[in-house]
Amino acid sequence: MKNIGKMLKNAQKMQKEMSKMQDEAGEKTYTAQSGGGMVKAVVNGKYEIVSLEIEKEIVDKEDVEMLQDLIIAAVNEALKLVGEEMSQGLSKMTESLGINLSDFGL
């Protein structure tokens, strides 16, 4: 019975820490570029696009597909940065609680 109580206490602590981590991440921004810096995407920790900058020189009405690919690449890289930081934060938090995510296949 002690183990269940400890587990519930740890779960509550983890829930609070997760909420705090999500709030903090929501205030941060993550920037990525593509096309040698011609396209720059900025997202926040809530996985929302905050800004998108496209240099005029890269805009070619004859090659819209290239511009689309560069935008997708920049946005996806910025979102990847958010995910990596969230994953690292989750790992640190669970380690401090004595939980090994690999035990759960994560």
C-alpha positions in Angstrom: 0.0 0.0 0.0 2.9 2.3 0.7 4.1 1.9 -2.9 0.7 3.0 -4.3 0.7 6.1 -2.1 4.2 7.0 -3.2 3.3 6.3 -6.8 0.3 8.6 -6.6 2.3 11.3 -4.9 5.0 11.1 -7.7 2.2 11.2 -10.3 0.8 14.4 -8.8 4.3 15.9 -8.7 5.0 14.9 -12.2 1.7 16.4 -13.4 2.6 19.7 -11.7 6.1 19.7 -13.2 4.6 18.8 -16.7 2.2 21.8 -16.5 5.1 24.1 -15.4 7.3 22.8 -18.2 4.5 23.3 -20.8 3.9 26.9 -19.6 7.6 27.7 -19.7 8.0 26.1 -23.2 5.0 28.1 -24.4 6.9 31.3 -23.6 10.0 30.2 -25.5 10.5 30.5 -29.3 12.5 28.2 -31.5 13.9 29.3 -34.8 15.0 27.3 -37.9 16.1 28.2 -41.4 16.2 26.7 -44.8 17.5 27.7 -48.2 20.7 29.1 -46.7 18.7 31.4 -44.4 16.3 32.6 -47.1 13.3 31.2 -45.2 13.1 31.5 -41.5 10.4 30.0 -39.3 9.8 30.8 -35.6 7.5 28.7 -33.5 6.7 28.7 -29.8 6.6 25.8 -27.3 2.9 25.4 -28.0 3.7 24.2 -31.5 2.3 27.4 -33.1 4.0 29.4 -35.9 4.9 32.8 -34.5 6.5 34.2 -37.6 7.7 33.3 -41.1 10.2 35.3 -43.0 10.9 34.9 -46.7 13.6 36.8 -48.5 12.3 38.4 -51.7 15.1 36.9 -53.7 13.8 33.4 -53.2 10.3 34.1 -54.5 10.0 32.9 -58.1 6.5 32.6 -59.5 7.8 30.0 -61.9 9.0 27.7 -59.0 6.4 27.9 -56.3 7.0 24.3 -55.3 10.6 25.1 -54.3 9.4 27.9 -52.0 6.7 25.6 -50.5 9.4 23.0 -49.8 11.7 25.5 -48.1 8.8 26.8 -45.9 7.9 23.2 -44.9 11.5 22.4 -44.2 12.0 25.5 -42.0 8.7 24.9 -40.1 9.4 21.2 -39.5 12.9 21.9 -38.2 11.6 24.5 -35.8 8.9 22.1 -34.6 11.5 19.4 -34.2 13.5 21.7 -31.9 10.4 22.1 -29.7 9.9 18.4 -29.5 13.5 17.7 -28.6 13.5 20.2 -25.8 10.2 18.9 -24.4 11.6 15.3 -24.6 14.7 16.3 -22.7 12.7 18.1 -20.1 10.4 15.1 -19.6 13.4 12.8 -19.3 15.0 15.1 -16.6 11.7 15.3 -14.7 11.1 11.6 -14.7 14.7 10.8 -13.7 14.3 13.1 -10.7 11.3 11.1 -9.7 13.1 7.8 -10.2 11.1 6.9 -13.3 12.9 5.4 -16.3 10.9 6.1 -19.5 12.6 3.3 -21.3 10.7 0.9 -18.9 7.6 2.1 -20.7 9.0 1.9 -24.2 9.5 5.7 -24.5 
